[in-house]
């Protein structure tokens, strides 16, 4: 479970320090290499809830093996890619391939909890969150090390041994079948999967994310298409016997909707820091890719400690409030940085960001686990990742707009103001949500 679920965050974050070397090697400007980030998030934003629904219907084993096998193929394609176009294609494959790991893990945790009668497996959920968050924050350091040893292609080749290990472990350890839930035992395959609903959801998400990648008034038609697809999707899901995303249940589950909203704004801040701050440390401050990753080591170490300590408590409200405060403080410190700042100030920013990195992912994950319909645990977990990736796309657009052609200090400060606004919104969404006290192992659960 842990290995499969970290394949996505490791590929999300390891690319941060590779963008500049890839651009130099392939002669591509930052506006083009940004597609290496956008392509993966576009694929995963769409794939996570779709694959999650497939896991809800068929169980995790087959989807896990298929997805992790595809990760290995994408790793080979990326390591041998002769140009940027093929490299972007490899990132798309990585996006779809890594979609199964996290929803499969959440489904397995749910099924094991029901089998043993332990309603709140806090230790397992903490381990899952720590593993994901650890890999997310160590990605730039690992990427810098791989680039120093084997060049940027090594960041793609890393997927091959990881995929092989995941497939072997999956074949040996994953249950071969889980009983179908009551809502999915009957009916043909198409009705159980709601293929029209999936298609409309794909149209909604793709057009929205294409606009967010490079927002401009000349692309207004993308927003119009997204709105039309959204209306059609809602009408379809409200009428479908077995909807892809049950809007009737989701619409009545205000706590879960609030969690998705918090995830979106929290990850705007997190990913803007990951990509924007890292690019500035290389271009605006003059660090090598390896040293840029090394500068984030304090965040990596503190995030692990914070996750482990906070994981002993099942409550989420305190974690979310402290995580929001940590993001705000870190953004304020970023506004003081210049190209002449002492190195310790960069380390201070990374250290402060370690607090929200260690808290937010754990709190949001636990919220979904206890707020979601038990029969849709995997698809609900996938939808959480989708909202996080929409946040990452907003962060990517904000980073590109702030920096332009060069990641200079002025651009970093513009980006920090955007991040600060998102951090304040995150804090307000948490302060005024009175349902958070129930998002714990002893709280109420969403109706099936």
C-alpha positions as CSV (number, residue, x, y, z in Angstrom):
1,X,0.0,0.0,0.0
2,X,2.7,2.5,1.0
3,X,4.9,1.8,-2.1
4,X,2.0,2.1,-4.5
5,X,0.6,5.3,-3.0
6,X,4.0,7.1,-3.0
7,X,4.5,6.7,-6.8
8,X,2.4,9.7,-7.5
9,X,3.9,12.2,-5.0
10,X,7.4,11.1,-5.9
11,X,6.8,11.9,-9.5
12,X,5.0,15.1,-8.6
13,X,7.8,16.6,-6.7
14,X,11.0,15.1,-8.1
15,X,10.5,17.0,-11.3
16,X,10.8,20.4,-9.5
17,X,14.6,20.5,-9.6
18,X,14.7,18.8,-13.0
19,X,12.8,21.5,-15.0
20,X,15.8,23.8,-15.5
21,X,18.3,21.0,-16.5
22,X,15.7,19.5,-18.9
23,X,15.1,22.9,-20.5
24,X,18.8,23.4,-21.0
25,X,19.3,19.9,-22.4
26,X,16.4,20.0,-24.8
27,X,16.5,23.8,-25.6
28,X,13.0,24.4,-24.2
29,X,12.0,27.6,-22.3
30,X,10.3,27.5,-19.0
31,X,6.9,28.1,-20.6
32,X,7.3,24.7,-22.4
33,X,8.9,22.7,-19.6
34,X,6.0,23.7,-17.4
35,X,3.9,21.2,-19.4
36,X,5.9,18.5,-17.7
37,X,4.2,19.5,-14.5
38,X,0.8,20.2,-16.1
39,X,0.6,17.0,-18.1
40,X,1.0,14.8,-15.0
41,X,-1.6,16.7,-13.0
42,X,-4.0,16.8,-15.9
43,X,-3.8,13.0,-16.2
44,X,-4.0,12.4,-12.4
45,X,-6.8,14.9,-11.8
46,X,-8.9,13.0,-14.3
47,X,-7.7,9.5,-13.5
48,X,-7.9,9.5,-9.6
49,X,-11.7,9.5,-9.2
50,X,-12.2,7.3,-12.3
51,X,-9.7,4.7,-11.1
52,X,-11.1,5.1,-7.6
53,X,-14.6,4.2,-8.9
54,X,-13.2,1.2,-10.7
55,X,-11.5,0.1,-7.4
56,X,-14.8,0.5,-5.6
57,X,-16.4,-1.8,-8.1
58,X,-13.7,-4.4,-8.9
59,X,-11.4,-4.3,-5.8
60,X,-7.9,-2.9,-5.7
61,X,-5.7,-5.8,-7.0
62,X,-6.2,-5.6,-10.8
63,X,-6.2,-1.8,-10.9
64,X,-3.1,-1.6,-8.7
65,X,-1.2,-4.1,-10.8
66,X,-2.2,-2.4,-14.1
67,X,-1.4,1.1,-12.9
68,X,2.0,0.3,-11.3
69,X,3.0,-1.7,-14.5
70,X,2.2,1.4,-16.6
71,X,4.5,3.4,-14.3
72,X,7.4,1.2,-15.3
73,X,6.6,1.6,-19.0
74,X,6.5,5.4,-18.5
75,X,9.8,5.4,-16.7
76,X,11.5,3.7,-19.6
77,X,9.9,6.1,-22.1
78,X,11.0,9.1,-20.1
79,X,14.6,7.9,-19.6
80,X,15.0,7.4,-23.4
81,X,12.9,10.3,-24.6
82,X,14.7,12.2,-27.5
83,X,12.6,15.3,-27.3
84,X,10.2,17.3,-25.0
85,X,7.1,16.0,-26.7
86,X,7.8,12.4,-25.9
87,X,8.9,13.4,-22.4
88,X,5.5,15.1,-21.9
89,X,3.8,11.9,-23.1
90,X,5.8,9.9,-20.6
91,X,4.6,12.2,-17.8
92,X,1.0,11.6,-19.0
93,X,1.5,7.9,-18.7
94,X,3.0,8.4,-15.3
95,X,-0.1,10.4,-14.3
96,X,-2.5,7.7,-15.3
97,X,-0.3,4.9,-14.0
98,X,0.1,6.4,-10.5
99,X,-3.7,6.9,-10.1
100,X,-4.4,3.5,-8.6
101,X,-2.0,3.5,-5.6
102,X,-3.6,5.9,-3.2
103,X,-7.3,4.9,-3.8
104,X,-6.4,1.2,-3.6
105,X,-4.6,1.8,-0.2
106,X,-7.6,3.7,1.2
107,X,-10.0,0.9,0.0
108,X,-7.8,-1.7,1.6
109,X,-7.7,0.2,4.9
110,X,-11.4,0.5,4.9
111,X,-12.0,-3.2,4.1
112,X,-9.5,-4.3,6.8
113,X,-11.2,-1.9,9.3
114,X,-14.6,-3.5,8.6
115,X,-13.1,-7.0,8.8
116,X,-11.5,-6.5,12.2
117,X,-14.1,-4.2,13.6
118,X,-11.6,-1.4,14.2
119,X,-13.4,1.7,13.0
120,X,-10.4,4.0,13.2
121,X,-7.0,2.5,12.2
122,X,-5.2,5.6,13.1
123,X,-1.7,4.0,13.0
124,X,-2.2,2.8,9.4
125,X,-3.7,6.1,8.2
126,X,-0.8,8.0,9.8
127,X,1.8,5.7,8.2
128,X,0.1,6.3,4.8
129,X,0.0,10.0,5.3
130,X,3.6,10.1,6.5
131,X,4.9,8.0,3.6
132,X,3.1,10.3,1.1
133,X,4.2,13.5,2.8
134,X,7.7,12.3,3.3
135,X,8.2,11.4,-0.3
136,X,6.6,14.7,-1.4
137,X,9.0,16.8,0.6
138,X,12.1,14.7,0.0
139,X,11.4,14.6,-3.8
140,X,13.5,17.7,-4.6
141,X,16.4,16.5,-2.6
142,X,16.2,13.0,-4.2
143,X,15.9,14.6,-7.6
144,X,18.9,16.8,-7.1
145,X,20.9,13.8,-6.0
146,X,19.9,11.7,-9.0
147,X,20.6,14.6,-11.4
148,X,24.1,15.0,-9.8
149,X,24.8,11.3,-10.3
150,X,23.1,10.4,-13.6
151,X,21.5,13.5,-15.1
152,X,17.9,14.4,-15.4
153,X,17.0,11.2,-17.1
154,X,17.7,9.3,-13.9
155,X,14.6,11.0,-12.4
156,X,12.5,9.0,-14.9
157,X,14.5,5.8,-14.7
158,X,13.9,5.7,-11.0
159,X,10.3,4.6,-11.7
160,X,11.4,1.3,-13.2
161,X,12.7,-0.4,-10.1
162,X,9.9,1.1,-8.0
163,X,7.3,-0.2,-10.4
164,X,8.8,-3.7,-10.5
165,X,8.9,-3.8,-6.7
166,X,5.2,-2.6,-6.5
167,X,4.0,-5.2,-9.0
168,X,5.9,-8.0,-7.3
169,X,4.5,-7.0,-3.8
170,X,1.0,-6.6,-5.3
171,X,1.1,-10.1,-6.8
172,X,2.2,-11.6,-3.6
173,X,0.2,-9.7,-1.0
174,X,-2.9,-8.0,-2.3
175,X,-6.2,-9.9,-1.9
176,X,-7.3,-11.4,-5.1
177,X,-10.9,-10.2,-4.7
178,X,-13.0,-8.2,-2.4
179,X,-16.8,-8.8,-2.2
180,X,-18.7,-6.3,-4.3
181,X,-20.8,-3.9,-2.3
182,X,-24.5,-4.1,-2.3
183,X,-24.9,-1.2,-4.7
184,X,-22.6,-2.7,-7.3
185,X,-23.6,-6.4,-7.4
186,X,-26.3,-6.0,-10.0
187,X,-26.5,-4.5,-13.5
188,X,-24.2,-4.7,-16.5
189,X,-20.8,-3.2,-16.6
190,X,-21.7,0.0,-18.3
191,X,-24.4,0.9,-15.7
192,X,-22.1,0.0,-12.8
193,X,-19.4,2.3,-14.1
194,X,-21.6,5.1,-15.5
195,X,-19.5,5.6,-18.6
196,X,-21.4,8.7,-19.8
197,X,-20.9,10.3,-16.4
198,X,-17.2,9.6,-16.6
199,X,-17.0,11.1,-20.1
200,X,-18.8,14.3,-19.0
201,X,-16.6,14.5,-15.9
202,X,-13.5,14.2,-18.2
203,X,-14.8,17.0,-20.5
204,X,-15.5,19.2,-17.5
205,X,-12.1,18.7,-15.9
206,X,-9.9,18.8,-19.1
207,X,-11.4,22.1,-20.3
208,X,-11.2,23.6,-16.9
209,X,-7.5,22.6,-16.4
210,X,-6.5,23.6,-19.9
211,X,-7.8,27.1,-19.0
212,X,-6.0,27.1,-15.7
213,X,-2.7,26.2,-17.3
214,X,-2.6,29.5,-19.1
215,X,-5.6,31.7,-18.1
216,X,-6.4,34.4,-20.7
217,X,-9.6,36.1,-21.9
218,X,-8.9,34.8,-25.4
219,X,-9.6,31.3,-24.1
220,X,-13.0,32.1,-22.7
221,X,-14.5,29.3,-24.8
222,X,-12.7,26.8,-22.5
223,X,-14.6,28.1,-19.5
224,X,-17.9,28.0,-21.5
225,X,-17.2,24.4,-22.5
226,X,-16.4,23.5,-18.9
227,X,-19.6,25.1,-17.7
228,X,-21.7,23.3,-20.3
229,X,-20.0,20.0,-19.4
230,X,-20.6,20.7,-15.7
231,X,-24.3,21.2,-16.2
232,X,-24.6,18.1,-18.4
233,X,-22.6,16.1,-15.8
234,X,-24.8,17.2,-12.9
235,X,-28.0,16.4,-14.8
236,X,-26.6,12.9,-15.7
237,X,-25.5,12.1,-12.2
238,X,-28.7,13.2,-10.6
239,X,-30.7,10.8,-12.9
240,X,-28.3,7.8,-13.1
241,X,-29.2,4.7,-11.1
242,X,-25.6,4.1,-10.2
243,X,-23.8,7.4,-10.7
244,X,-20.0,7.8,-11.1
245,X,-20.1,10.6,-8.4
246,X,-23.3,10.5,-6.4
247,X,-24.1,14.2,-6.3
248,X,-27.2,13.6,-4.1
249,X,-25.1,12.0,-1.3
250,X,-22.1,14.4,-1.9
251,X,-24.4,17.4,-2.0
252,X,-25.8,16.5,1.4
253,X,-22.4,15.8,2.8
254,X,-21.4,19.4,3.7
255,X,-18.3,18.4,5.8
256,X,-16.8,16.4,2.9
257,X,-17.4,19.3,0.4
258,X,-15.7,21.6,2.9
259,X,-12.8,19.2,3.1
260,X,-12.4,19.2,-0.7
261,X,-12.5,23.0,-0.7
262,X,-9.8,23.2,1.9
263,X,-7.7,20.7,0.0
264,X,-7.8,22.9,-3.1
265,X,-6.6,26.1,-1.4
266,X,-4.1,24.3,0.8
267,X,-2.4,22.7,-2.2
268,X,-2.3,26.0,-4.1
269,X,0.1,27.2,-1.3
270,X,2.0,23.9,-1.1
271,X,2.7,23.4,-4.8
272,X,3.4,27.1,-5.4
273,X,6.1,26.8,-2.8
274,X,7.4,23.5,-4.2
275,X,7.8,24.7,-7.8
276,X,8.1,28.4,-7.4
277,X,10.4,28.6,-4.5
278,X,12.6,25.8,-5.9
279,X,12.9,27.5,-9.3
280,X,13.9,30.8,-7.6
281,X,16.6,29.1,-5.4
282,X,18.2,27.9,-8.7
283,X,17.7,30.9,-11.0
284,X,17.3,33.8,-8.6
285,X,19.6,32.7,-5.8
286,X,22.1,30.6,-7.8
287,X,21.9,27.2,-6.2
288,X,22.6,24.0,-8.1
289,X,19.7,21.5,-8.5
290,X,21.3,19.3,-5.8
291,X,21.7,22.2,-3.3
292,X,18.2,23.5,-4.1
293,X,16.9,20.1,-3.0
294,X,19.2,20.1,0.0
295,X,17.9,23.5,1.1
296,X,14.5,21.9,1.7
297,X,15.9,19.2,4.0
298,X,14.7,21.0,7.1
299,X,11.1,20.9,5.8
300,X,11.6,17.1,5.1
301,X,12.8,16.3,8.6
302,X,10.3,18.5,10.4
303,X,7.3,17.3,8.3
304,X,8.1,13.7,9.3
305,X,8.3,14.5,13.0
306,X,5.2,16.6,12.9
307,X,3.2,13.9,11.1
308,X,4.3,11.2,13.5
309,X,3.5,13.2,16.6
310,X,0.2,14.6,15.4
311,X,-0.9,11.2,14.1
312,X,-1.4,10.0,17.6
313,X,-4.5,12.2,17.8
314,X,-7.5,11.5,15.7
315,X,-8.8,15.1,15.7
316,X,-8.3,17.3,12.7
317,X,-9.4,20.8,13.6
318,X,-6.3,21.7,15.5
319,X,-4.1,20.2,12.8
320,X,-5.8,22.3,10.1
321,X,-5.6,25.5,12.1
322,X,-1.9,25.1,12.9
323,X,-1.2,24.1,9.3
324,X,-3.0,27.2,8.0
325,X,-1.0,29.4,10.4
326,X,2.2,27.8,9.3
327,X,1.5,28.5,5.6
328,X,0.8,32.2,6.4
329,X,3.9,32.7,8.4
330,X,6.1,31.0,5.7
331,X,4.6,33.3,3.0
332,X,5.3,36.3,5.1
333,X,9.0,35.2,5.5
334,X,9.2,34.6,1.7
335,X,8.3,38.3,1.2
336,X,11.5,39.3,2.9
337,X,13.8,37.2,0.7
338,X,16.2,38.6,-1.9
339,X,19.0,37.3,-4.0
340,X,21.4,38.6,-1.4
341,X,19.6,37.0,1.6
342,X,21.8,34.7,3.8
343,X,21.4,31.0,3.2
344,X,19.9,30.5,6.6
345,X,16.8,32.5,5.7
346,X,16.1,30.0,2.9
347,X,16.5,27.2,5.4
348,X,14.1,29.1,7.8
349,X,11.4,29.3,5.1
350,X,11.7,25.5,4.5
351,X,11.6,24.8,8.2
352,X,8.4,26.8,8.7
353,X,6.8,25.1,5.7
354,X,7.6,21.7,7.4
355,X,4.8,22.3,9.9
356,X,1.9,22.6,7.4
357,X,3.4,19.9,5.2
358,X,3.3,17.5,8.1
359,X,-0.2,18.4,9.3
360,X,-2.4,19.2,6.3
361,X,-2.1,16.0,4.3
362,X,-2.8,13.9,7.4
363,X,-5.7,16.0,8.5
364,X,-7.3,16.1,5.1
365,X,-6.9,12.4,4.5
366,X,-8.4,11.5,7.8
367,X,-11.3,13.9,7.2
368,X,-12.2,12.1,4.0
369,X,-11.8,8.7,5.5
370,X,-14.4,9.4,8.2
371,X,-16.7,11.8,6.2
372,X,-17.1,9.7,3.0
373,X,-19.7,7.1,2.2
374,X,-18.0,3.8,3.1
375,X,-19.0,2.2,-0.2
376,X,-17.2,5.0,-2.1
377,X,-14.0,5.2,-0.1
378,X,-11.7,4.8,-3.0
379,X,-13.5,7.2,-5.3
380,X,-13.8,9.8,-2.5
381,X,-10.1,9.5,-1.8
382,X,-9.4,9.9,-5.5
383,X,-11.6,13.0,-5.6
384,X,-9.6,14.5,-2.8
385,X,-6.5,14.1,-4.9
386,X,-8.4,15.7,-7.9
387,X,-9.1,18.8,-5.8
388,X,-5.5,18.8,-4.7
389,X,-4.3,18.7,-8.3
390,X,-6.7,21.4,-9.4
391,X,-4.9,23.4,-6.7
392,X,-1.6,22.5,-8.1
393,X,-2.7,23.7,-11.6
394,X,-3.7,27.0,-10.0
395,X,-0.3,27.1,-8.4
396,X,1.4,26.3,-11.7
397,X,-0.5,29.2,-13.4
398,X,0.3,31.6,-10.6
399,X,4.0,30.6,-10.7
400,X,4.2,31.1,-14.5
401,X,2.4,34.4,-14.3
402,X,4.6,35.6,-11.4
403,X,7.9,34.7,-12.9
404,X,7.4,35.2,-16.7
405,X,10.6,34.3,-18.5
406,X,12.9,34.3,-15.4
407,X,12.4,33.2,-11.8
408,X,13.7,36.5,-10.2
409,X,13.1,37.9,-6.8
410,X,10.3,40.2,-7.9
411,X,8.4,37.2,-9.3
412,X,9.0,35.3,-6.0
413,X,7.4,38.2,-4.1
414,X,4.4,38.3,-6.4
415,X,3.9,34.6,-6.0
416,X,4.2,34.9,-2.2
417,X,1.3,37.4,-2.2
418,X,-0.9,34.9,-4.1
419,X,0.1,32.1,-1.7
420,X,-0.6,34.4,1.3
421,X,-4.1,35.0,0.0
422,X,-4.8,31.3,-0.4
423,X,-3.4,30.6,3.1
424,X,-5.7,33.2,4.6
425,X,-8.7,31.6,2.8
426,X,-7.7,28.2,4.0
427,X,-7.6,29.5,7.6
428,X,-11.1,31.1,7.2
429,X,-12.5,27.9,5.7
430,X,-11.3,26.0,8.8
431,X,-12.3,28.6,11.4
432,X,-15.9,28.8,10.3
433,X,-16.4,25.0,9.8
434,X,-18.2,23.7,12.9
435,X,-18.4,20.1,11.6
436,X,-14.7,19.4,12.0
437,X,-15.1,18.1,15.5
438,X,-16.8,15.0,14.1
439,X,-14.1,14.2,11.6
440,X,-12.4,11.7,13.8
441,X,-12.5,8.0,14.6
442,X,-15.3,8.6,17.2
443,X,-17.3,10.9,15.0
444,X,-20.3,10.3,12.8
445,X,-20.0,8.9,9.4
446,X,-21.6,9.9,6.1
447,X,-24.8,8.1,5.3
448,X,-24.6,5.3,2.7
